[in-house]
C-alpha cells in the first residue's frame, strides 16, 4: 500500500509548473475583450493643474491617467543636455460617447520658463467617432532644434484636451509613455537636410494569397504584420490595432478595404472608416478615411518617405515623424454610425501592407532599444504574434522545459527509490533464510 501511494504522488516541481501554466495571462475565460487593452505594467499617475505639483515620469515607463473636458494637466520629466526625449499620450474616450470634429489632444514639452520645446495635436477628424488617438512631443538636441530646451534640468509635459459643448463630458483615459533616443555613432549622419522627394506611386498589390489575422485592441497587444494582404473583421465602434516592423531606409504603404454589407441597406455614411499610422514612439503620422454605402470601399495612406534620421529636419509632421526604425502602428476604426443602417454585426476588412527597400544601417551607438528592427521582430511579423502573445509563448517554453526537467528528476528519483527498495528486500531475505535440514533460523552474531 505504501508503494502504491508513493507512485501516486507528484513532484512539487511538476505541481508548480502546472500551476504556472494555469496562471499564464490570457488563459482565463473573460466575458469579452476590453475596448482598449492598457499596458498591464502601466503605473497610475495623476496629472496636476499646476506645474509645481506635477508628478515625475521615468524614462522607459508607461503610465495611466485621465483628463476631463477642456482639461490641462501637467507632468514632469528630468532631462540631460545630450539626449533626445519623447513623451506621448494616448487618449481613450468612452466608446459609447460622442466627439466633435475638432475634439482632440495636444501634448507639449516646456522648460520651467514655459518656453515650448515642441508641441503636437491630434483630433478625431471629420468622422466624429470616438477612438483611441495619440500625440507626442519631443525635446531634441543639436541641429534643427530650438535654442531653448537644451539644458539639463526638469521640464514640464502639458497634456491638453479640447472638447465641444456637444461632446460627451466623461473623462478620457490616458496612456503616457516617456522614451529616450539612443546616442549617435561618431558625429552622426552626414546628411542634415530633409528629403525633397521619394517614390510617390502606390506599388502593385503583393503577389500572395490573403491570410487571416485578427487585430489587437491597443498598441500594447497590436497584431504583428509583414508585407501581404490580411483579412479581418470589424464591428461598428471597434478599433483594430496592427504593427509593422519598418527598418532604416524602408518605406511603408498601407491601404484597407471594407467589404460590402449583406444587410441590403444602401445608406450613405461619410467617413465611416478611418485608417491611421503612428511611429514607434507613438507619435501620430497620418490618417485617411472612406465613406460607405453598403458597397465595397477602399482607402490608402498617401505615400510617405523612407524611414531616415534626417526626416526630423522637415517641417511637415508627416515627414518628420518617420525619423526612426522600429514598430509602426496601424489602427482601423469603424464608426458606430454604421450600426444605425447596417446593424451591429462585424464587416469583413482587408488590410494591405507593403514594406519596400532593403534595410540600412542604424545610426545609433550601442543598444537602440525600441528604435530598431531585430530578427525577433521579423519572426513576430511572420507569425502574427503580438508582444504579449510572444511573451506568453516564451513563458510556456520555460514552463515546459521546467516541467520536463522536473519530470526527469521524478523518474530518476523513482528509479533510485525502486533500486534501493529491492536491495533492502534482498538483504532482509538473506538474513532470514532457513538453514538446511530444517535447523533453527540463523541469527546475526551466532
Buried (B, 14 or more C-beta within 10 A) or exposed (E): EEEEEEEEEEBEBBEBBBEBBEEBEEEEEEEEEEBBBBBEEBBEBEBBEEBEEBBEBEBEBBBBBBBBBEBBBBBBBBBEEEBBBBBBBBBBBBBEEBBBEBBBBBBBBBBEEEEBBBBBBBBBBEBBBBBBBBBBBBBBBEEBBEEEBBEEEEBBBBBBBBBBEEBBEBBBBBBBBBBBBBBBEEEBEEEEEBBEEEBEEBEEEBEEEBEEBEBBBBBBBBBBBBBBBBBBBBBBBBBBBBBBBBBBBBBBBBBBBBBEBEEEBEBEBBBBBBBBBBBBBBBBBBBBBBBBBBEEBEBBBEBBBBBBBBBBBBEEBBBBBBBBBBBBBBBBBBBBBBBEBBBEEBBBBBBBBBBBBEBBEBBBEEEBBBBBBEEEBBEBBEEBBBBBBBEBEEBEEEBEEBBEEBBEEBEEEBEEEEEEEEEEEEEEEEEEEEEEEEEEEEEEEE
